């Protein structure tokens, strides 16, 4: 027996039972371990399968992404060519229209009434005014005047001029009678174009920039006048010859002008590259087509007397204008535009000292000219001297940058010609006048591509000069052309556009 009085058999039985329990638990754990090993092997196999599928999907995704990129590049719009202006960022604009409560903006009333047409209401059997819908008698009847402005349908008017001719022994040629609005006679089997048709065709071509075929279609559809594009072109050339004296007068007036703005742009003639030059001031404009862009062209147009006199030429920085000499003013808008373009091309120069100082200086020069009337002459001259001093200092510096040094050299070269407008009240600091004169011609060039012949280019220059000048002077363009043509046909050389008195 054990010391505590319990038999040893009970202790052995306890150990035996505990050992059996542990064995059973061990076997259960082994079975669970074997099951987990099988499950782990299955999981590892499934994981490897999923990894293989993932790799395959990644490769397929990369291929699809590349295809999407290729298709997007094909569908996406191509970048515009260099001559197309980029889109400007949206700006907040004020609400269109006048503010609330403003007086009505109506067309002016007609100067005269051509037709009075009564429009009465129906009369019932009793002789009373009644409703046009239900024929009930009306009360409180009032009278109204409703003005309607309309166009008279155009129609072709054919006039046969019965003229007489005879041989003049003094003039030694055959002379013929001619009506005032009759074009110079031509021995042709068909009818000539009259004064109204000639003036209308010229305005359609030059002012409204219509192609020849469009002019012929309008003539056929509106008044029923059948004419081919070649005939329109020939008549325009004839009109250019008739108005050549007016063109020469415009050139003489511009040569004697105090301030002239000049500019040039490309112009193709008969498939060859050339240039369209323009000279303009507040009242006159001259166009000239030439194969050359050299300084000889501007020197021939303005002549030696312009530079020798007191005239001032306003232009951009194209070196051909330097040949003229004399007083000149370079366009400050061109300088500001080039400063912006350089900064746009090279954003790192945005805070560069030269570009900031040059832009500020040019803007202050333009603002000072606007404030001239507000300042006394002494104050104004003092401000001009300060700006010229700053310009001279800026033109003498070096910046260790190609663009900055290039523009600094331009300031140094044209330093005297950048401030002419500050000393002469009649001179503008920009060349906007010449650019505005060229803008319709540029639109014309885009529509027609230029001129088909030298004769056509010369005729267009003459007609465009006369019509642009008439518009500047506030004259009716069609009536001006008709008046000049009638005067030329009658042998009179009138100064309708060049009378500066």
C-alpha positions as CSV (number, residue, x, y, z in Angstrom):
1,X,0.0,0.0,0.0
2,X,1.1,3.6,-0.4
3,X,1.9,5.8,2.4
4,X,-1.5,7.6,2.1
5,X,-3.2,4.3,2.4
6,X,-4.4,4.0,-1.2
7,X,-3.5,0.9,-3.2
8,X,-0.7,1.1,-5.9
9,X,-3.1,-0.5,-8.4
10,X,-5.1,2.6,-8.6
11,X,-2.1,4.7,-9.5
12,X,-1.0,2.3,-12.2
13,X,-4.5,2.3,-13.7
14,X,-4.5,6.1,-13.7
15,X,-1.2,6.2,-15.5
16,X,-2.4,3.6,-18.0
17,X,-5.6,5.5,-18.7
18,X,-3.7,8.8,-19.1
19,X,-1.2,7.1,-21.5
20,X,-4.1,5.7,-23.6
21,X,-5.7,9.1,-23.7
22,X,-2.5,10.7,-24.9
23,X,-2.1,8.0,-27.5
24,X,-5.6,8.6,-28.9
25,X,-5.0,12.3,-28.9
26,X,-1.7,11.8,-30.7
27,X,-3.3,9.6,-33.3
28,X,-6.1,12.2,-33.8
29,X,-3.5,15.0,-34.2
30,X,-1.6,12.9,-36.7
31,X,-4.8,12.3,-38.7
32,X,-5.5,16.0,-38.6
33,X,-1.9,16.8,-39.7
34,X,-2.2,14.4,-42.6
35,X,-5.5,16.0,-43.7
36,X,-3.9,19.5,-43.4
37,X,-0.9,18.4,-45.5
38,X,-3.3,17.2,-48.2
39,X,-5.2,20.4,-48.0
40,X,-1.9,22.5,-48.1
41,X,-0.8,20.6,-51.2
42,X,-4.1,21.2,-52.9
43,X,-3.9,24.9,-51.9
44,X,-0.3,25.2,-53.2
45,X,-1.4,23.7,-56.5
46,X,-4.4,26.0,-56.8
47,X,-2.2,29.0,-55.9
48,X,0.3,28.1,-58.6
49,X,-2.6,27.8,-61.1
50,X,-3.9,31.2,-60.1
51,X,-0.4,32.8,-60.4
52,X,-0.1,31.3,-63.9
53,X,-3.6,32.7,-64.8
54,X,-2.6,36.1,-63.3
55,X,0.6,36.3,-65.4
56,X,-1.4,35.4,-68.5
57,X,-4.0,38.1,-67.7
58,X,-1.3,40.7,-67.2
59,X,0.2,40.0,-70.5
60,X,-3.2,40.1,-72.2
61,X,-3.9,43.4,-70.4
62,X,-0.7,44.9,-71.6
63,X,-1.5,43.9,-75.2
64,X,-5.0,45.4,-74.9
65,X,-3.7,48.6,-73.4
66,X,-1.3,49.0,-76.3
67,X,-4.1,48.5,-78.8
68,X,-6.2,51.1,-77.0
69,X,-3.3,53.5,-77.2
70,X,-2.8,52.9,-80.9
71,X,-6.5,53.3,-81.7
72,X,-6.7,56.4,-79.6
73,X,-3.8,57.9,-81.5
74,X,-5.5,57.1,-84.8
75,X,-8.9,58.6,-83.7
76,X,-7.4,61.7,-81.8
77,X,-7.3,64.9,-83.9
78,X,-4.0,65.7,-85.4
79,X,-2.1,68.8,-84.2
80,X,-3.0,71.8,-86.3
81,X,-0.4,73.1,-88.7
82,X,1.9,76.0,-87.7
83,X,-0.1,78.7,-89.4
84,X,-3.3,77.8,-87.4
85,X,-3.6,79.8,-84.2
86,X,-4.0,77.7,-81.0
87,X,-7.2,77.9,-79.1
88,X,-7.3,80.7,-76.5
89,X,-8.4,79.9,-73.0
90,X,-12.0,80.7,-72.1
91,X,-12.6,84.0,-70.6
92,X,-15.5,85.3,-68.7
93,X,-17.4,87.7,-70.8
94,X,-20.2,90.1,-69.8
95,X,-23.7,89.1,-70.6
96,X,-24.5,90.1,-74.2
97,X,-26.8,92.9,-74.9
98,X,-27.6,96.2,-73.3
99,X,-28.4,96.5,-69.6
100,X,-32.0,96.2,-68.4
101,X,-34.1,99.3,-68.9
102,X,-32.1,100.7,-71.8
103,X,-34.0,102.5,-74.6
104,X,-34.9,100.4,-77.6
105,X,-32.3,100.2,-80.4
106,X,-34.4,100.2,-83.6
107,X,-33.6,100.8,-87.2
108,X,-34.1,104.4,-88.3
109,X,-37.4,105.2,-90.0
110,X,-37.4,105.4,-93.8
111,X,-36.7,108.8,-95.2
112,X,-39.7,108.6,-97.6
113,X,-42.6,106.3,-98.3
114,X,-42.9,105.1,-101.9
115,X,-46.2,103.2,-101.9
116,X,-49.3,103.8,-99.8
117,X,-51.5,100.6,-99.9
118,X,-54.8,100.6,-98.0
119,X,-55.7,97.3,-96.2
120,X,-59.4,97.7,-95.2
121,X,-61.4,95.4,-92.9
122,X,-64.3,93.4,-94.3
123,X,-67.7,95.1,-94.5
124,X,-70.9,93.2,-93.5
125,X,-74.3,93.5,-95.4
126,X,-75.3,96.4,-93.2
127,X,-72.2,98.3,-94.3
128,X,-70.4,98.1,-91.0
129,X,-66.8,97.0,-90.4
130,X,-66.7,93.4,-89.2
131,X,-64.3,90.8,-87.9
132,X,-62.5,88.9,-90.8
133,X,-62.9,85.6,-88.9
134,X,-66.5,85.5,-87.5
135,X,-67.9,88.6,-89.3
136,X,-69.1,90.2,-86.1
137,X,-69.4,94.0,-86.2
138,X,-66.3,95.7,-84.6
139,X,-66.4,98.6,-82.2
140,X,-63.7,101.2,-81.4
141,X,-62.1,101.0,-84.8
142,X,-58.6,102.6,-85.1
143,X,-56.3,103.3,-88.1
144,X,-52.6,102.2,-88.1
145,X,-49.5,102.7,-90.3
146,X,-47.3,99.7,-90.6
147,X,-44.1,100.4,-92.4
148,X,-42.5,97.5,-94.4
149,X,-39.2,97.9,-96.3
150,X,-38.6,95.4,-99.0
151,X,-36.4,94.9,-102.1
152,X,-37.5,95.2,-105.7
153,X,-36.7,92.0,-107.6
154,X,-33.7,92.6,-109.8
155,X,-34.1,92.3,-113.6
156,X,-31.9,92.6,-116.6
157,X,-32.4,95.9,-118.5
158,X,-31.2,95.9,-122.1
159,X,-30.6,99.2,-123.7
160,X,-29.8,99.7,-127.4
161,X,-27.9,103.0,-127.9
162,X,-28.4,104.4,-131.4
163,X,-25.2,106.2,-132.0
164,X,-23.6,108.0,-134.9
165,X,-20.0,108.1,-136.0
166,X,-17.8,109.9,-138.5
167,X,-14.2,110.5,-139.5
168,X,-12.6,113.6,-138.0
169,X,-9.8,115.0,-140.3
170,X,-8.3,117.0,-137.4
171,X,-8.1,114.1,-134.9
172,X,-7.4,111.7,-137.8
173,X,-9.7,109.0,-136.3
174,X,-13.3,108.0,-136.4
175,X,-15.4,109.4,-133.5
176,X,-18.7,108.1,-132.3
177,X,-21.4,109.6,-130.1
178,X,-21.8,108.0,-126.6
179,X,-24.3,108.3,-123.8
180,X,-23.2,109.2,-120.3
181,X,-23.7,105.7,-118.8
182,X,-22.7,103.9,-122.0
183,X,-19.3,102.0,-121.8
184,X,-16.9,102.7,-124.6
185,X,-18.2,101.0,-127.7
186,X,-16.9,97.6,-128.7
187,X,-17.7,95.9,-132.1
188,X,-18.9,92.7,-130.6
189,X,-21.9,90.5,-131.6
190,X,-23.2,90.3,-128.0
191,X,-24.2,93.0,-125.6
192,X,-21.7,94.7,-123.2
193,X,-22.0,94.9,-119.5
194,X,-23.5,98.2,-118.4
195,X,-22.4,100.6,-115.6
196,X,-24.5,99.0,-112.8
197,X,-23.4,95.4,-113.7
198,X,-19.7,96.5,-113.9
199,X,-19.8,98.2,-110.5
200,X,-21.7,95.4,-108.9
201,X,-19.3,92.8,-110.2
202,X,-16.3,94.8,-108.9
203,X,-17.8,95.1,-105.4
204,X,-18.7,91.4,-105.3
205,X,-15.1,90.5,-106.3
206,X,-13.1,93.0,-104.2
207,X,-15.3,93.9,-101.2
208,X,-17.1,90.7,-100.7
209,X,-14.3,88.4,-102.1
210,X,-16.6,86.2,-104.1
211,X,-15.0,83.7,-106.7
212,X,-15.8,84.4,-110.3
213,X,-18.2,81.5,-110.6
214,X,-20.2,82.7,-107.6
215,X,-20.5,86.1,-109.2
216,X,-21.8,84.6,-112.4
217,X,-24.3,82.4,-110.5
218,X,-25.6,85.4,-108.6
219,X,-26.0,87.4,-111.8
220,X,-27.9,84.5,-113.3
221,X,-30.2,83.8,-110.3
222,X,-31.0,87.4,-109.3
223,X,-31.4,89.6,-112.4
224,X,-31.2,86.7,-114.9
225,X,-28.0,88.0,-116.6
226,X,-26.0,85.2,-118.2
227,X,-22.3,85.8,-118.2
228,X,-19.2,83.5,-118.0
229,X,-16.4,83.8,-115.4
230,X,-13.9,84.7,-118.1
231,X,-16.0,87.7,-119.1
232,X,-16.2,88.9,-115.5
233,X,-12.4,88.6,-115.3
234,X,-11.9,90.5,-118.5
235,X,-14.3,93.3,-117.5
236,X,-12.5,93.7,-114.1
237,X,-9.2,94.1,-116.0
238,X,-10.8,96.8,-118.2
239,X,-12.1,98.6,-115.1
240,X,-8.6,98.5,-113.7
241,X,-7.3,100.2,-116.8
242,X,-10.0,102.8,-116.6
243,X,-9.3,103.6,-113.0
244,X,-5.5,103.6,-113.3
245,X,-5.3,107.4,-113.2
246,X,-7.1,107.3,-109.8
247,X,-4.6,104.7,-108.6
248,X,-1.7,107.0,-109.6
249,X,-3.4,109.9,-107.8
250,X,-3.6,107.8,-104.6
251,X,0.1,107.1,-104.8
252,X,1.0,110.8,-105.2
253,X,-1.2,111.6,-102.2
254,X,0.5,109.0,-100.0
255,X,3.9,110.2,-101.1
256,X,2.9,113.7,-99.8
257,X,1.3,112.4,-96.6
258,X,2.9,113.1,-93.3
259,X,2.5,109.6,-91.9
260,X,2.2,106.3,-93.9
261,X,1.8,102.8,-92.5
262,X,3.3,100.0,-94.6
263,X,3.1,96.2,-94.5
264,X,3.4,93.2,-96.9
265,X,2.1,89.6,-97.1
266,X,2.4,86.7,-99.5
267,X,0.5,86.8,-102.8
268,X,0.6,84.2,-105.6
269,X,0.3,85.3,-109.2
270,X,-0.1,82.7,-112.0
271,X,1.2,80.0,-109.7
272,X,4.4,81.9,-108.7
273,X,5.1,83.3,-105.2
274,X,5.0,87.1,-104.8
275,X,4.0,89.7,-102.3
276,X,1.2,92.2,-101.7
277,X,2.3,95.5,-100.4
278,X,0.1,98.1,-98.8
279,X,0.5,101.8,-98.0
280,X,-2.2,103.4,-95.9
281,X,-3.1,106.4,-93.7
282,X,-6.3,107.6,-92.2
283,X,-8.0,108.5,-95.6
284,X,-6.2,106.6,-98.3
285,X,-4.9,103.1,-99.1
286,X,-2.8,101.8,-101.9
287,X,-2.2,98.1,-102.8
288,X,0.6,96.8,-105.0
289,X,1.4,93.3,-106.1
290,X,5.1,92.6,-106.8
291,X,7.3,89.5,-107.3
292,X,10.0,91.1,-105.0
293,X,10.1,91.7,-101.3
294,X,13.2,93.9,-101.4
295,X,13.5,97.4,-100.1
296,X,13.5,98.7,-103.7
297,X,9.7,98.1,-103.8
298,X,8.9,100.4,-100.9
299,X,11.4,103.0,-102.1
300,X,9.8,103.1,-105.5
301,X,6.3,103.3,-104.1
302,X,7.0,106.2,-101.7
303,X,9.7,107.8,-103.8
304,X,12.8,109.8,-102.7
305,X,10.8,112.8,-101.7
306,X,9.0,111.0,-98.8
307,X,12.2,110.2,-97.0
308,X,13.8,113.5,-97.8
309,X,10.8,115.4,-96.6
310,X,9.1,115.3,-93.2
311,X,7.2,112.0,-93.8
312,X,7.2,109.2,-91.2
313,X,7.0,105.5,-92.2
314,X,5.4,103.2,-89.6
315,X,6.3,99.5,-90.2
316,X,7.4,96.3,-88.5
317,X,11.0,95.3,-88.1
318,X,11.5,93.9,-91.6
319,X,14.9,95.2,-92.8
320,X,13.6,96.1,-96.3
321,X,12.0,99.2,-94.8
322,X,15.5,100.4,-93.6
323,X,16.4,101.3,-97.1
324,X,13.9,104.1,-97.2
325,X,15.7,106.1,-94.5
326,X,14.2,109.3,-93.0
327,X,11.8,109.3,-90.1
328,X,10.5,105.9,-89.1
329,X,8.5,104.3,-86.3
330,X,8.7,100.6,-85.6
331,X,5.6,98.8,-84.4
332,X,5.7,98.2,-80.7
333,X,2.9,95.6,-80.9
334,X,5.2,93.4,-83.0
335,X,7.9,93.7,-80.2
336,X,5.4,92.8,-77.5
337,X,4.1,89.9,-79.6
338,X,7.6,88.5,-80.0
339,X,8.3,88.8,-76.3
340,X,5.2,86.7,-75.6
341,X,6.1,84.1,-78.2
342,X,9.6,83.7,-76.9
343,X,8.3,83.2,-73.3
344,X,5.6,80.8,-74.6
345,X,8.3,78.8,-76.4
346,X,10.7,78.9,-73.4
347,X,8.6,79.2,-70.2
348,X,11.8,79.4,-68.1
349,X,12.3,83.0,-69.4
350,X,9.0,84.2,-67.8
351,X,10.8,85.8,-64.9
352,X,13.9,86.8,-66.9
353,X,14.9,90.3,-66.1
354,X,15.2,91.4,-69.8
355,X,11.7,90.2,-70.8
356,X,10.1,91.7,-67.7
357,X,11.8,95.1,-68.1
358,X,11.3,95.3,-71.9
359,X,7.6,94.5,-71.7
360,X,7.1,97.0,-68.9
361,X,9.0,99.7,-70.7
362,X,7.0,99.2,-74.0
363,X,3.7,99.3,-72.2
364,X,4.7,102.5,-70.3
365,X,5.6,104.1,-73.6
366,X,2.2,103.4,-75.1
367,X,0.4,104.6,-72.0
368,X,2.4,107.8,-71.9
369,X,1.3,108.6,-75.5
370,X,-2.4,108.3,-74.4
371,X,-1.8,110.6,-71.5
372,X,-0.1,113.3,-73.5
373,X,-3.1,115.7,-73.4
374,X,-3.3,115.3,-69.6
375,X,0.2,116.5,-68.9
376,X,1.9,119.8,-69.5
377,X,4.6,119.9,-72.2
378,X,7.3,120.1,-69.6
379,X,6.0,117.1,-67.7
380,X,5.5,115.1,-70.9
381,X,9.0,115.8,-72.2
382,X,10.5,114.8,-68.8
383,X,8.7,111.5,-68.9
384,X,9.8,110.9,-72.5
385,X,13.5,111.6,-71.5
386,X,13.2,109.1,-68.7
387,X,11.8,106.4,-70.9
388,X,14.5,107.0,-73.6
389,X,17.1,106.8,-70.9
390,X,15.8,103.4,-69.7
391,X,15.6,102.2,-73.3
392,X,19.2,103.1,-73.9
393,X,20.4,101.4,-70.7
394,X,18.4,98.2,-71.6
395,X,19.8,98.2,-75.1
396,X,23.4,98.3,-73.9
397,X,23.3,95.3,-71.6
398,X,24.1,91.6,-72.3
399,X,22.2,88.7,-70.8
400,X,24.0,85.5,-71.6
401,X,20.9,84.2,-73.4
402,X,20.5,83.9,-77.2
403,X,16.9,85.2,-77.4
404,X,17.5,88.0,-74.9
405,X,20.7,89.1,-76.6
406,X,19.0,89.0,-80.0
407,X,16.2,91.3,-78.9
408,X,18.6,93.5,-77.1
409,X,20.4,93.9,-80.4
410,X,17.1,94.9,-82.0
411,X,16.6,97.6,-79.4
412,X,20.1,98.9,-80.0
413,X,19.6,99.0,-83.8
414,X,16.2,100.7,-83.8
415,X,16.4,102.6,-80.5
416,X,15.8,106.0,-82.3
417,X,12.9,104.5,-84.3
418,X,11.1,103.1,-81.2
419,X,10.3,106.5,-79.7
420,X,9.4,108.6,-82.8
421,X,5.7,108.5,-81.9
422,X,6.4,110.1,-78.5
423,X,7.8,113.2,-80.2
424,X,5.3,113.4,-83.1
425,X,1.6,113.6,-82.1
426,X,0.4,112.4,-85.5
427,X,2.4,109.2,-85.4
428,X,1.1,106.0,-83.8
429,X,3.3,103.6,-81.9
430,X,1.8,100.5,-83.6
431,X,1.3,99.4,-87.2
432,X,-2.3,98.2,-86.7
433,X,-3.6,100.4,-89.5
434,X,-1.6,98.5,-92.2
435,X,-2.5,95.2,-90.7
436,X,-6.2,96.1,-90.8
437,X,-5.9,97.2,-94.4
438,X,-4.3,93.8,-95.3
439,X,-6.8,91.6,-93.4
440,X,-9.5,91.6,-96.2
441,X,-6.8,90.8,-98.7
442,X,-5.6,87.9,-96.7
443,X,-9.2,86.5,-96.6
444,X,-9.3,87.0,-100.4
445,X,-6.1,85.1,-100.7
446,X,-7.5,82.2,-98.7
447,X,-10.6,82.0,-100.9
448,X,-9.0,82.5,-104.3
449,X,-5.4,81.6,-103.8
450,X,-4.2,84.8,-105.4
451,X,-4.4,86.0,-109.0
452,X,-4.3,84.0,-112.2
453,X,-2.3,86.6,-114.2
454,X,-0.2,89.7,-113.9
455,X,-3.0,91.7,-115.5
456,X,-5.5,90.3,-113.0
457,X,-3.2,91.2,-110.1
458,X,-2.7,94.7,-111.3
459,X,-6.5,95.2,-111.8
460,X,-7.3,93.8,-108.4
461,X,-4.7,96.2,-106.8
462,X,-6.3,99.2,-108.5
463,X,-9.9,98.3,-107.7
464,X,-9.0,97.3,-104.1
465,X,-7.2,100.6,-103.6
466,X,-10.1,102.7,-104.9
467,X,-12.7,100.8,-102.9
468,X,-10.8,100.7,-99.7
469,X,-10.2,104.4,-99.9
470,X,-13.9,105.0,-100.5
471,X,-14.7,103.0,-97.4
472,X,-12.2,105.0,-95.3
473,X,-13.8,108.2,-96.5
474,X,-17.3,107.0,-95.7
475,X,-18.4,107.1,-99.3
476,X,-20.8,104.7,-101.0
477,X,-18.5,102.2,-102.8
478,X,-20.9,101.3,-105.7
479,X,-21.8,105.0,-106.4
480,X,-18.1,105.9,-106.2
481,X,-17.1,103.3,-108.8
482,X,-20.0,104.4,-111.1
483,X,-19.0,108.1,-110.7
484,X,-15.4,107.5,-111.5
485,X,-16.2,105.3,-114.5
486,X,-18.5,107.8,-116.0
487,X,-15.9,110.5,-115.5
488,X,-13.2,108.4,-117.1
489,X,-15.4,107.5,-120.1
490,X,-16.2,111.2,-120.6
491,X,-12.5,112.1,-120.5
492,X,-12.6,113.8,-117.1
493,X,-10.0,113.2,-114.4
494,X,-11.8,114.1,-111.2
495,X,-10.2,114.1,-107.7
496,X,-13.1,112.4,-105.9
497,X,-10.9,110.4,-103.5
498,X,-7.7,112.5,-103.4
499,X,-9.0,116.0,-102.8
500,X,-7.4,116.8,-99.5
501,X,-8.6,120.4,-99.3
